[in-house]
């Protein structure tokens, strides 16, 4: 079997909105439709009917993103009804999983042109109520928020596996001796890098604002924060000796991102020069409570499959679910140059709309490789319930 090259022709995303912010009035299927429509509109030479499939990641799926949000995005974006769509869920890695699955279809010859991306509206994630086991139950029924984290947990799961995401970050900090001061400094750097990147116009070719929505920049960036301000925040998950706060963790967010992927034939149909080429990917599992360290092994495996190593990277987009988690991963990659990690800011500043983040990272790597003219890049995320996902791209 001949394995085909897979090209990233373009990548777009919305500006990321904060919880209850500028994008909270926009349905997730409309967010997804916007990036699909924007991506296709930026490649006028491509006949939309040539798109073989649309793969979207979505971590929630309990509200307006139900009923296969990828297919809804196709229809709402005005693509031909012949274009199918499928939605995948690998929690925080869903958007990157979508890119990997689309790339795999192209590499195997099952498709020539694919759209892949992800979406999440954490603001609009609904409350849910379990259906009672019998009619007219006496007493109260528990209602769950679907915004983030464990809910309706199976009692057979060991309790050490089902700790909160924040407690999992604390466990990573314990394991690697990551201090509160280090976490706050990492968070401050994320905000400063993101603000500087926006000021320099680094995101101009990547971000497609929504018409009629007054949001043109990532909403969670705090230009005016400081170490002193971060130090005043109380720990969020451990009252005694905790180090993880709202300031050194990613916020709750809304947003969408999408990439256009092709083989050689599809690339010619676009009439464009690709941003980058997809080389390899890997997914790994780890103890659920240590989910934050999931990328450590996934990145090593993906790079080995690509014949590359951590020492030769041009850019590394590592999702900053928590500063403790990101610093824990960096401690496991001593050969990695920290300067190539999230040079335009990370999720602590930009935001982490769960299903969209992986696609945002992949698109960010592709755009930065194109700007550099050559090199190797990695996009990687930790994933709740103990997984890691990584993608290697080259220019």
N, C-alpha and C positions, 0 to 999 in steps of 0.2 A: 504493500500500500504506500502510495506517495503522500507524504505529509506536506500540506501547502503552507506557505508563508501567510501570516495574518497581519494586516496593517491597521493601525489606528489612523483613520483619515481625519477625524475631527472629534472634539469633545467640548461639550457645553454644560453649564449648570446654572441654576438660579443663584442669586445671592441667598445666603442662608439666613432665615429668620429666627428670632428668639421665641421662646415659648410664650404664647399669648401676644406675640408681636405682629409685625406688618403682614406676615403671610398666614396668620391664624384664621383669616376669613376665606382663604383659598382651599378648596377641596384637594386632597392628595391626588385624585385622578386628573384634576386640572393642572396641578403642578407637573405631573408626569407628561401630560399632553403638551404642555408648554415647551419642555425641553425636546420632546420628539419633533414638534413643529419647527422649533428653532434650528435643530440640527439638520433637518431635511431642507429647510429654507436656505441654509448656508452653503448648500451644494446643489445649485440649480441645474447642473448638467445631469444629475442622477434622476432617473425616472423612479418615483416612489414605488411603483409596481414591481421594481426589481428587488425590493427588500424581501428577503426570504423569511425572516422571523424577527420579532422584537422580544427580547428577554429583559425583564425588570425585576430587581430585588425589592422586597418590601418586608419589613420585620414584624409588622403588626397584623394588618389584614382583617381587623375586627370591626372596622367602621366603613367609611366611604371608599376605602381602598379594597373592599371585598369584591368578589366576582371577577378575579383576575385583572388587576389594575393595569397590567401591560396591554391587554386587549382593549380595555377601556381607553387607555391613552392613544392607541392607534385610531380608534373610532373618533374620539374627541378632537384629535389633531387633524382630522380630515384626510388621513391616508386612505388609499383604496381599501375596500372591505376585504380584498383578497390577501391583505397582509395580516398574518396571524400574530398572536402574542401570548407569552407564557410568563407567569410570575413565580419567582423562586424565593425561598426563605432560608437563609443561614444567619439569622439574627443580625448582628452588627456587620457581618461580612456579606450581606445579601447583595449589595450593589456590585461588589467585586466578584462574587459568585456568578452573577449574571454575565459579566464581562468574560469570565473564564469559560462558562458554558457556551456562549456565543462564539468565542474564539475556537473552541474545540470543534464545534460544528463546521466552521470554515476550514480548519486544518484537516479535517477528515473528508472534506469534499461534499458534505451534506448541505452546504450553503455557500453562497458567494458574497452576499451583502447582508449584514445584520446590524440591528441597533441593539445596544445593551446599556442598561443603566439602573437607576434605583430611585426610590421616592419614600419620603416619610413625612407625615404631619403629626408630630407629637402633641401639638396643641389640640388637634381635633380627634385624637385617639379616644374612643368612647369608654364609658363605664359599662361593665357587663355584669349580668346577674345569671347565675346558673339556674337552669331549669330544675324545679323541685322534683325529687324522686317520687312524690305522690301528690295528688291534688290537694289543695287547701292545707298546706303545712301549717302547723301551729308554730308560733314564734317568728323570729326574723330570719331573713336570708341575707347572706353577705354579698355586698357589691364590690367589684374589683375595678381598679383603674388599669387600663391597658397601655398606659403611656410608657412604662419601663419596668423591666425586672420580673421576678417570679410572681406568679398568680395561679391559683387553683393547683398548688403544688401536690404532686403525688406523695402520699405519706410513706411510701416504700423507699423514697429517695433518702439516703443518709443525710442527717441534718448538716454535717460539715460540707456537703455539696451544695446546699441550698441557701447559703448565706447571701446577704445582699451584695450587689456589685461593688458598693463602696467598701464593705468589709473585705471583699476579695482584694481590692486595691491595698487595703491596710495589710493584708497578709503578704502581698508582694513586697511592700515596704519593709515589713519585718524580715523577710527572707534576705533581702539585699541591703538592709541597713540604710534605706533611703529616708533622709530626715525631712521634717516639715520645711526647713529652710531651703533645702534642695528642690523640693516640690514647688514652693512658691517662686523661686528663682526661675525654674523651668516654665512655669505658667506666665510669668512676666515677660520672658523672652518670646513666648508664643504670641502674646498680644503685640509686642513691639515689632516683631517680624511681619505679622499680618498687616498692621497699620502701615508700615513702611512699604510693603509690597503694593498695597492699594494706592498709596500716594504716588508711587513710581509708575503706575499704570500696568503692573504685571498681570492683573486679572482682566484687562480690557478685552482680550481675545477669547476669554474663557467663560465669562459670566454674561448671561442673557437675562436682564431684568424683565419682570412681568408687566405687560401693558396695564396701565391704570393702577398700579401698586407703587406706592411711594417708598420703594426700597431699591437702592442701587449699589449698596455695599453690605457685606456681611454684618448682621445686626448685633452680634454678641461681642464684637471687638471692643475692648476698653482701652482707648488711647491714653486715658488719664490714670490708669491704675499704677500702683507702686508696691514695692515690697512692704512698706509700712501698712498700706491699705489691706494687702493680702494677709499680713500677719495678724490683723485685728479680727479676722473671721474665725468663728468657732469650728472645731471639728464636727463633721456631719454624721459620722457613723460610730465613733467611739468617744464617749464623754470623757473618759479617763485615758490620757496618753494618745489620743487619736491625732493623725497627721493629715488626713484627707478632708478638704473643705470644699465649699462651693466655688472657691477661687482657684483651686488647683485641680479641678475636675472639669470635664467637658459639660456644657450646659444641655438643656433640652431644646430641640430645634425642629424647624420645618425646612424642607427643601427637596430638590430633585436634580439629577445629573444624568447625562447620556453620552454615549460614544458611538461613532460610526465605524464599523469594522468591515474589512473586505479582504478578498484574496486578490491575486494579480489582475484577473479579469474584471472584477468589481472595481478595483482601483482605477483601471483605465476608463470605466464608465463614469467615474466621478470627475475626471479631468483635473484632479488635484494631486499635489505632492503629499505623501503621508507625514504625519507627525512622528510616528515611531512604529516599531514592529514588536509584536508580542513573541517572547521567546519561551517562557516556561512558567509553570505555576505549581503550587503545592498546598495541601491542607493537612493539618495535624491535629491530634487530640491531646488533652492534658487534663489533670484533675480539675473538676469544675470550679472549685473555689480558687484555683490558681489561673483562671482564664486569662488574666492579664499578661502572662508569660507565654501564651499560645503562639505568638508570632516567632519566638526565638528559633524553634526548630523548623517551622514552615519556611522561613526565609532561607535558612541554610539549605534545605532540600531543593527549593526552587532555584537557587543560584547554582547548586551542583548540577541540576538538570540542564541549566543554560551554559554550563562550563565557565561560570564566573565566580567571583568571590567578593566578600564584603569590603575588601581593601581597595577595590577598583571601581566603586560606584560614583556616578556623577550626581545623582540625586536619590534620596530615599524619603518617600512619604509614608510615615508611620502614624497611624491614627492615635491621637492622644485622648483615649477614653478617660484616663487619669494621668496626672504627672507621675505618680508613683509607679503606675504600670509601664509607662513609656521609659522611665529611668531604669526600671527593673530589666526591661528588654535590652536597653543599651548596655547595661552591665554585663549581659551575656554575649555581647558582640564587641569585645575589646579592640578588635582590629578595624572597626568601623570609625571613620572620621565623623565626629559629631557635627561638623560644619555642613555636611551634605544632607542632614536630617531636617526636614520641614523648613527649608530656607525661606519660605513665604508664609510662615506661620502654620499652626496646626489646629486641631479640633478644639482645644481649650479656648482659643480665640475665635476661630471661624465657626465652630459649632459641629454637632454630631447628630444630624437627622438620620437615624439608624440605618434604614434601608438604602439611603442615598450615599452614605459616606464612602463606601468602597469604590463606587463609580467616580465620585469626586476625586479620590486619591489617584485612581488610574489615569483620569483625564489630566490631573495636575502633573503627573510624571511625564505623560506624553508631551504636554505643552512645554515643559521645562527642557526636555531632551531636544525638542525642535528648536528652542531658543539657543541652546548650547551648540547645536549643529552636529553633535555626535555624543556617544556615551551609553552607559547602562544605568537603568533606574529600577527601583523596586517600590511597589505599593504593598502595604501589609496592615492587617488589623488583628487585634485580639477579638474574641467572640465569646459572649456569655455562654455558660454551661461547658466551657473548657475546650475551645478550639482556636486554631490560628490559621490564617489564610494569607498567601503571598503571591504576587505576580511580578515577573521580570519582563521589562521592556528594553528595547535597544533602538538606537538611531544610527 
